[in-house]
Every structure is written in structure tokens, then in C-alpha cells.
Amino acid sequence: MRKTEEMLMIGQYANFQLEDLRTAVLDWLSLTRILTTPTLFRLNKKEKEIFVLDNLVKKIEKIKANDNFWWLLEAPDAKFQIHIKNKSMFCSSFLSKEIFEKHEALIKDYFVSRLEQNGVFGFLRSFDEYQFNNISNLQLRTFDTLKERKSLPKMYDVDRNVTIDCNQLAGYDLHFEGLCFTSCWQMYFSKFYYRYIPQAVFEAVQQVYKIILYQNGLLGVNLFKNPWHWDIDVNLKYQRIFRDQIGFDQLAWENGVGLLREPYIEFAFEKNRVHTVSYLDHQGQPTPKKKSSIFITRMYDFTQGRYAENRLKGKLNAQAFFPWIDESSKKMMNYCILNPEYALDMGVRAFEFYIREFLELELENDSNYKRYLPTLRFYIPHVEMFKVPFKILNQKMVDVEFKEVKHKVQHPTFDLKKGKNYLRIIFMNYSKFIKSRKFSAYPKK
């Protein structure tokens, strides 16, 4: 990979009073001038002009509550962007390796103090690492070698162009409910995150270099020591295991192809509460769900600030995989949302992954597994789409017995069997999906 060795600093800030916002922008301007000497200025999408300090100070002094503007400052060795909207502030800075290492302590002091006051989130990361994990357009990935590009996961976009499936990469930025969830060198998460992922989940993560709790609920996570060594094996492992432990991919994925990863943590939401289950092996290390023998359950009531935690040892039962039980039809159920239109193989890999996840279980002595019919629903955009990939799937999964349930005309239904295990799968139209979990969806054309 061809590298720039630049540092990317991103900060999102909110809930300013007007005078505090002006002060924050002045502080941002002061930082740019301490780090380097800006030479060019750009307002919104206008032409670049010569940077004049007094002109910019006057603009800052006149900022109004409803202002919406974007500024760019450029120097030979750095670039600074700021977006002001509705008394909130988004900043991104691109710094040369030399500038960052020379002023690292000052940069972090400024960054943390500003995030403690008004921060929503903040990240420090190698710009090369950011590009590798977040640029999906093949034409823009000029930093990859051909061999590297071939090995990356791919999908179709809404225009049927082949792109990189960045959702499968450990450092992908998942934007959700106004927040950014990612895994990178240094991350700062504010209290706004805790209504979706309890603070205790962040604090309990393992295999990280450092975790620090700052003022006002701000939590700093440092994954590894050297940001420029992000692509060595041990640091790539830390990046992936952090993402798995926090589990934000389990809240939402954006590609419709499927996450294709077994959960290390799962979530359930009520009106004012979030419940989580984290999965550990017998040594207390994070592990995929099926391999777990220790379960940490957490409940956080974000309106009243109540938190409860419980640690259990044992074996997963049927309800851990099929949480919804219908007594009237004697079924226990789970579901998966997919859009085969985005998959290069018409969804064959995704269908097989999730079928095996729910079919290949060690539950034969579980009473619920005997009393109820385990059922997996696939919600897809058009039910008729299932036919072609399903025929291929039937031929591919030679170890599984497929039997079509003929009287289920409206929703194609199949009973599957492997050894003593059995599973009913039903293909249903996504338009009929009642969102019991508001976080699962795929992009619409």
C-alpha cells in the first residue's frame, strides 16, 4: 500500500452557547497557527483566496446562531476544515507526520479539553488507515496494489457498480443516530453513546493499550501504541477485536449483504433501557457467541441512570438463538434482513452463513428445542428473488436436507435438517417487516 503518513484528527462538538461557539472557533484558529502557517482560505465551495488572519477573526466575531458554513485552511504541510451549523461544530485536520510528532502533547491537550466541554466524538488515526477502511470506490483506491485490491471483499452499489464492501473492514466508520462508530488508533466517546452501548461495555474491553475516563463522561480508548504501525498483524487484531467487543455492527449494518460475523455481544432495547449480553470463553476472553461459556448481562436505564450487571457461567440454550416464542404456533423465532441485489453471488454466501449459524447448534438436550419449531425468517426486498440463489444453495449445501413446505404459497418456506438438528426458514418481503428492532435495515434505492 502506498502511504501518505498523515495524521487525521476528527472532532464533533455540540450544545454550544453562542459566545462559547465563537470562542471554540477562535481556539481552533489559534491551534492551526501554532501548528503551521495557513496560506489559503476557502469559504464553502468558492474559489480559494489568500489567508488573511484579521479577516477571519472578524468573521468569527460575527457568527450567528443560525449560521451554516464550511471553511478550509491550507498550509504546505497541513489542511484544516471546520463546519458550523446550528451552534454545532465539526472539525477535521490533516497533519504531516512531522507536525503531529512535534506537537503531539499540545494537540492531545487541546483535543481532550475541547471534547470534555462539548464533545460528541473524536478520533485520531493514520489517514492511510482511514482510507484503506473507508474508501469503497475502486477508482479512488489508487493507494492499493492490484493484489491487495483483489483480496478485499466486494459488493454492488445501488447503481450495480462493483465496490469494496467496507462494512467488512475493521476500521470502517459506521454513522448511526448522529454518532460515528469506528475502530482506530485513538477514540473518544461521549455520554451520547451510552444510550446505545452502556459505558461499562466500553470500559470492559480487553486487548487495548489504554483506556482513560475524562471529565463529563468522556471516555478515551487507545488501541495500540504507534499510530504509524496500524497495519502490522497485532494491531490489526486489536482493531478487529475492539470492534467485535463493542458490537456496533450488531446494532446496524449498511450494506444489505449481511455482517457475516458471529456476535461477541448482542443488544435488546426497551423504551428507556438497553440490555446487552457479552460473550467470553472459559478464560474470560472475548469470543464468538457459539464458543462462549461465560455471559455478562448488563442493563442500563439511561433516563434514570440505573445500571445492573450479572455474570453467568454455563451453556447457551435455544432461546439465546431464538428469542421470540409463539405459543399459538409452537415456534421459536429469529430473523435476518438481507438484500441479495447488493451481493455479487446473489446472496448465496450470506444465506448459507446464517442458515448454518442457526442450524448447526448443540441444543438436542434443550427442552424448548424439542417443544418448539426453530424458525429463521429472511426478510428480503422481493420474495421472488430467493429462487435463483436458493437453487444454488441447495446444490452447494450437500450436508443439509432441504424440503419445501408446499402449502406455504405466500411466503416460500423450507424445512432443513442436518443430523438431529432441524430448522424452518421462511422468505418474507421486507415491506411487511414490522420493525421490532429499529436498527436493522438495508439501503433503499
Steps between C-alpha positions, in 0.01 A plus 500: 500500500630845406495717814474873571586472872263780597302524821123551480333674795118510506280662765123550524377755756149613599283691750691826487380834629567758229792671675653164588475398134687813391767427761529141380550613139763753611677220692491286186652786299771549763590132484541511122743792533701334777542185293579663166447814289174493297540651154162441332138542609180368343139575595249228407559411134636837391843556350799485732645832611803619693470440875470828692482457879313822580228421245435160654497636857235751396290220347521303823390798709187527281390134515122475556289225658354380168822518294589208275840522334812299416857631511823351371848617600798364311870503575782318318507230770144499637135552420223609742124486440219624721123483452268711716127423505229565761758587767685174447853456367667227294876518447738287297873556474762334281848535651837388371680242711764760588246755629308244701804348669646843579178627662335173613465596868350841418262355242367239744463755781296727273297209361409344834415830672269602216335155490448507877303823465285446191613177338280244328786289362861535393759287321872509435619256235738451213341642186630194313308272737186714458522481119563125496189431708258760365551560128272263310534641146752286310612794284592701811705222660820598320699420816431124469706257300305278261563200727368689805190614313417148384506368856249755635128411540276639226135579437276696261396857576153633416608559139631143464863609499744266677638666812696402811273373778652725766245378756716187532816700585598560862554877469180580312310807627140408572282812533192438707255727686734800460798310642805347338603148602845386394816323612831687463813615685347746750126545556297726727138411575263735683200422720279521187620149410388341825129485419589246229809336650535524881815669626596180684526317165761752381687483830508119498666459160811283498813499285538878479805711587324749729155621617456834678184653649502879466260765629134519402478129412756517217678167451830471316614171346852452363516175302876473446814703563626609159243646254731455201518123561125452462541229233722255689323179596470558875350848454258377235391238753441770766299702249275206416451373856403848622234525232372152589487568875317833470265341249372804315482290184234298681292818538497581131673408179466705187564267208213249489748222422513398864759544770620139459659501846386323812421747783723557800224709658126538439249773578135533594324834537201621695364853503745633759736206544768309319587139585821332383652153520878473454650161415827373654683168492593297809807722552292816497619612155260643235380227268232433236158411637505127423835450676403686818465355848488826700226757443499853639154657493464874545197727535524877475203732553618819332215717631551417868868414486451150645747226410504130584747226403500124542760235414389144415677177406346220300382406155279690259142376469254510211352834600843663468473434125121520460384770747140537375263219595154465346295270723206485260705356213762333722785682328810669631634759259776732388544703182760641264473791257684463170496657155643254243505779240819631662682165507718390209382140549127585537527449876609134496785552747283703737208256492734208569676683783179582688336164433799322648511743792150396605503138384836378630429534872564271796148509644365145473455472880325836526129462586395806296685366197281189523172681578517780242584518130818714456426750226719749316338769288690664216359845421602596145377774261323268255401149600535374142871582521562200724449244222826513305743524795299243690540238227875559506496485878315169498763350271788648701392390849517128430515416873157658561165351406255751346126444484256757363181559702253502208197661666697816589433673168519865608829463683736237354580264787748216541577251774868423538662212681858409584549200724276551802469873436213663315401851392214660310591793278244741358561763231290810562468836327687776679211743446295294745767506766377651827807665650530337840863617487532842346871461429489232229453617144664506161535797265210578274544589136 
